[in-house]
Amino acid sequence: MISGKQTWIFETPPTIISTGVVGGPFEELGNIPNDFDYFYSDQWMDEKSFELAHQHMIEDASHYAIEKANLDISDIQFFLHGDLINQLTPSSFAAKNLAIPYLGLFSACATSMEGLALASLIINQMNASYILTGAASHNSAVERQFRYPTEYGSQKPDTSQWTVTGAGVAILSSQGSGPKVTSATIGKVVDRQLKDPFNMGGAMAPAAFDTITRHLKDRKLDSNYYDYIITGDLAMIGRDLCLDLFKQNGIDIDSERFIDCGLTIYKPDQPIFAGASGPACSAIVTYGHFINKLRNGECNRILVVATGALLSPLTVQQKQTIPCIAHAVSIENM
């Protein structure tokens, strides 16, 4: 089951039988609109607050996935989910309404792959039949908590990133057809003493590098084994830094196959600074765009490395550094 130091090998790989992906109006204008199930016409989504809208998206994405899998909600045994808002309230309140046994997760923007890894472990080792897992974020709710309400119109540097509004979930099964989750590498917390909360891509790049190199070493693989190695939200600065780290350490990574979700979801002319971020970023691009590519046979093996900056408003105010983490999951057609 354990390969090397940090990698789980799933002897009976769970299957991703269904996904649900929803997004806001800005995401509908982006680069991959055909990979969503639904778009909302505004940030409010017929709710009284952005946090309630956040919850609304999680519930809708979950219902889309359950319906597409031809299941009843009572068939789902566990719900693993996370977001960025204090105490995971959007996820927890959604879990209340879904009424599925629930595990709340927090790895910041790495939460999507933490959930996928743990869901696969539960199915593989505990004989569960169906598990729902995912992650979500809401631009306006996150801005209010971590920075300033958007109404303030505060200025940001070019190194900052745009938080995705959306939710992405997947249903894993012990049986069925679809892409398989074959392994997961659980990342370590990496802190290179960076303190700028407006340069999270730069802060997260060393964590992505650490987890990718550990995954390849633990599984005794060459990077060319995968059609794509996909990072979560390093964006322009973090991606370039990560490629530099590979080069400095003599590791051959094909830059054409080293893809970042934060540079995939939006069009280049959208005002997103260095790129996209948020737990929904990797969840949407993975469960929408790349699962569709796997299903269509456009690729057969991907390694998704979701990256997270484990800071909080309090740690930023106290001038602490930004610890980061990256979790990697391999998804393959078999």
C-alpha positions in Angstrom: 0.0 0.0 0.0 2.7 2.5 0.9 5.4 3.1 -1.6 8.6 4.9 -0.6 8.0 7.5 2.2 4.9 9.5 1.3 2.9 7.6 -1.5 -0.1 5.4 -1.3 -0.6 2.9 -4.1 -4.3 1.8 -4.5 -4.2 -1.9 -5.2 -7.8 -1.8 -6.4 -8.0 1.7 -7.9 -11.3 3.6 -7.2 -13.2 4.9 -10.2 -14.3 8.5 -10.8 -17.8 7.6 -12.1 -19.2 11.2 -12.1 -18.4 14.8 -11.5 -20.3 18.1 -10.9 -18.8 21.5 -11.8 -20.4 24.9 -11.5 -19.1 28.4 -11.8 -19.9 32.1 -11.8 -20.4 34.6 -14.6 -16.7 35.4 -14.8 -15.8 31.7 -15.2 -18.4 31.5 -18.0 -16.3 34.0 -20.0 -13.2 31.9 -19.4 -11.2 29.4 -21.4 -13.0 26.1 -20.6 -16.8 26.9 -20.4 -17.7 23.6 -22.1 -16.4 21.7 -19.1 -18.9 23.1 -16.6 -22.4 21.8 -15.8 -23.9 25.2 -14.9 -23.1 28.9 -14.6 -24.8 31.4 -12.4 -25.7 34.8 -13.8 -24.3 36.8 -10.8 -22.2 36.4 -7.6 -25.3 36.4 -5.4 -26.9 33.2 -6.8 -30.3 34.3 -5.3 -28.9 34.3 -1.8 -28.6 37.0 0.8 -24.8 36.8 1.3 -21.7 35.6 -0.6 -21.1 32.9 2.0 -24.6 31.5 1.4 -23.9 31.7 -2.3 -20.8 29.7 -1.6 -22.8 27.0 0.1 -25.4 27.1 -2.7 -22.7 26.2 -5.3 -21.4 23.2 -3.2 -24.9 21.8 -3.0 -25.7 22.3 -6.7 -22.4 20.7 -7.8 -23.1 17.7 -5.6 -26.6 17.3 -7.0 -25.3 17.4 -10.5 -22.7 14.7 -9.8 -25.3 12.5 -8.1 -27.8 12.9 -10.9 -25.2 12.2 -13.6 -24.2 9.0 -11.7 -27.9 7.8 -11.6 -27.7 7.6 -7.9 -29.9 8.7 -5.0 -28.3 10.9 -2.4 -28.9 8.1 0.1 -26.4 6.0 -1.9 -23.5 8.3 -1.0 -21.8 7.0 2.2 -19.4 9.8 2.9 -18.9 13.5 1.9 -15.4 14.9 2.0 -15.2 18.7 1.2 -13.4 21.9 2.1 -13.2 25.6 1.3 -11.4 28.7 2.6 -14.0 30.4 4.7 -13.7 30.4 8.6 -14.5 27.0 10.1 -15.4 25.6 6.7 -18.9 27.0 7.1 -20.0 26.8 3.5 -19.0 23.1 3.3 -20.4 22.3 6.7 -23.7 24.0 6.1 -24.0 22.3 2.7 -23.3 19.0 4.4 -26.1 19.7 6.8 -28.6 20.0 3.9 -27.1 17.1 1.9 -27.4 14.9 5.1 -24.4 12.7 4.1 -21.9 11.6 6.8 -19.3 14.4 6.5 -15.5 15.0 6.9 -14.5 18.7 6.6 -11.1 19.2 5.1 -8.7 22.1 5.0 -5.5 22.3 3.0 -6.3 25.7 1.5 -6.1 25.4 -2.3 -4.7 21.9 -2.0 -8.0 20.6 -0.5 -9.3 19.1 -3.7 -6.5 16.5 -3.9 -6.5 15.9 -0.2 -10.1 14.9 -0.5 -9.6 12.8 -3.5 -6.7 11.0 -1.8 -8.6 10.3 1.4 -11.8 9.2 -0.5 -9.7 6.8 -2.5 -8.1 5.4 0.7 -11.5 4.9 2.3 -12.9 3.0 -0.7 -9.7 1.0 -1.2 -9.2 0.0 2.4 -12.7 0.1 4.0 -14.9 -1.3 1.2 -17.0 1.8 0.8 -19.2 1.9 -2.3 -19.7 5.6 -3.1 -18.0 8.7 -1.8 -18.5 12.4 -2.8 -15.5 14.7 -2.5 -14.6 18.2 -3.7 -13.7 21.8 -3.0 -15.1 25.2 -3.6 -14.4 28.9 -3.4 -16.2 32.2 -3.9 -14.2 35.3 -5.0 -16.2 37.9 -3.0 -16.4 35.8 0.1 -12.7 35.1 0.1 -11.7 38.7 -0.7 -13.7 39.9 2.3 -12.1 37.4 4.6 -8.4 37.5 3.5 -8.0 40.9 2.0 -10.6 43.7 1.6 -14.2 43.7 0.4 -14.3 44.2 -3.4 -16.3 47.4 -2.8 -13.2 49.1 -1.3 -11.5 48.9 -4.7 -8.1 48.2 -3.1 -5.1 48.0 -5.5 -3.2 44.8 -6.0 0.3 44.0 -7.4 0.8 42.0 -10.5 1.9 39.0 -8.4 -1.6 38.6 -6.9 -4.1 36.0 -8.1 -7.9 35.9 -8.8 -9.9 33.6 -6.6 -12.2 31.3 -8.7 -15.9 31.3 -8.0 -17.1 27.8 -8.4 -17.4 24.3 -7.0 -16.1 21.0 -8.3 -16.9 17.5 -6.9 -16.4 13.9 -7.9 -18.1 10.7 -7.0 -15.7 7.8 -6.4 -16.9 4.2 -6.6 -15.4 0.8 -5.9 -16.8 -0.3 -9.3 -18.0 1.2 -12.6 -16.3 2.6 -15.6 -14.2 5.8 -15.8 -10.8 7.1 -14.9 -9.1 5.4 -12.0 -7.3 6.9 -9.0 -4.1 4.9 -8.9 -1.9 6.6 -6.3 -1.6 9.6 -4.0 1.5 11.4 -2.5 0.8 13.2 0.7 2.8 16.4 0.8 4.8 17.9 3.6 4.5 21.5 4.8 7.2 23.6 3.2 8.1 27.1 4.3 10.8 29.1 2.5 10.2 32.1 4.7 8.2 34.2 2.2 5.8 36.7 3.8 4.1 38.4 0.9 0.4 37.3 0.8 0.1 38.8 -2.7 2.6 36.3 -4.1 1.2 33.0 -3.1 2.3 31.3 -6.4 5.9 32.0 -5.4 5.4 30.7 -1.9 3.7 27.5 -3.1 6.2 26.6 -5.8 8.7 24.9 -3.5 5.9 22.7 -2.0 4.8 21.6 -5.5 8.4 20.8 -6.4 8.9 18.8 -3.2 5.8 16.7 -3.7 6.3 16.0 -7.4 9.9 14.9 -6.9 8.9 12.7 -4.0 6.0 11.2 -6.0 8.3 10.3 -8.9 10.9 8.9 -6.6 8.5 6.9 -4.5 6.9 5.4 -7.6 10.2 5.0 -9.4 8.8 6.9 -12.4 10.1 9.2 -15.1 8.1 12.4 -15.5 7.3 11.4 -19.0 5.1 8.6 -17.6 2.4 11.2 -17.3 0.7 12.9 -20.3 0.4 15.9 -18.0 1.6 17.0 -14.6 -0.9 19.5 -13.5 -0.4 22.0 -10.6 -3.2 23.7 -8.8 -2.7 27.4 -8.8 1.0 28.4 -9.1 0.0 30.8 -11.8 2.7 32.5 -14.0 5.2 33.3 -11.3 4.9 30.0 -9.3 5.0 27.9 -12.4 8.1 29.5 -13.7 9.8 29.2 -10.3 8.9 25.5 -10.1 10.3 24.8 -13.5 13.5 26.6 -12.4 13.7 24.4 -9.4 13.5 21.3 -11.5 16.2 22.6 -13.8 18.5 23.5 -10.9 18.1 20.0 -9.5 18.7 18.2 -12.8 15.2 16.9 -13.2 13.8 16.7 -16.7 10.2 18.1 -16.9 8.7 18.9 -20.3 7.3 22.4 -19.9 4.7 21.7 -22.6 3.2 19.0 -20.4 3.6 20.9 -17.1 0.2 22.6 -16.9 -1.2 24.9 -14.2 -4.9 25.1 -13.4 -4.5 28.8 -12.5 -3.4 29.4 -16.1 -6.1 27.2 -17.7 -9.4 28.3 -16.4 -9.4 31.9 -17.7 -8.5 33.5 -21.0 -5.3 35.5 -21.2 -7.1 38.8 -21.7 -9.2 38.4 -18.5 -8.0 40.7 -15.6 -6.7 37.9 -13.3 -3.2 39.3 -12.5 -0.7 36.4 -12.4 -3.5 33.8 -12.7 -6.3 32.0 -10.9 -6.4 30.6 -7.4 -8.8 29.2 -4.7 -9.8 25.6 -3.8 -12.2 25.6 -6.7 -9.4 26.2 -9.2 -7.9 22.8 -9.2 -11.3 21.1 -8.4 -13.0 22.6 -11.5 -10.1 22.2 -13.9 -9.5 18.6 -12.8 -13.1 17.4 -12.4 -14.3 19.3 -15.5 -11.5 19.9 -18.1 -9.1 17.0 -17.5 -11.6 14.3 -16.5 -13.3 15.1 -19.8 -9.9 14.7 -21.6 -9.4 11.3 -20.0 -12.9 10.2 -20.9 -12.5 11.3 -24.5 -9.1 9.5 -24.8 -7.2 12.8 -25.3 -4.9 11.7 -22.5 -4.5 8.6 -20.4 -2.3 9.4 -17.4 -2.3 12.6 -15.4 -0.7 13.7 -12.1 -2.7 16.5 -10.4 -0.7 18.4 -7.7 -3.0 20.8 -5.9 -1.1 23.5 -4.0 -2.1 25.4 -0.9 -0.9 28.4 1.1 -1.7 27.7 4.7 -1.9 31.3 5.9 -4.7 33.1 7.6 -5.6 36.8 8.1 -4.2 36.6 11.6 -0.8 35.1 10.6 -0.5 37.8 7.9 -1.2 40.6 10.4 1.4 39.1 12.8 4.0 39.1 10.0 4.5 35.4 10.0 5.8 33.4 7.0 3.6 31.4 4.6 3.8 27.6 5.1 2.6 25.7 2.0 1.6 22.2 1.0 1.0 20.2 -2.1 -0.9 16.9 -2.5 -0.5 14.8 -5.6 -3.0 12.2 -7.0 -2.5 10.2 -10.2 -5.6 9.5 -12.3 -5.3 7.0 -15.2 -7.3 5.2 -17.8 -6.8 1.5 -17.2 
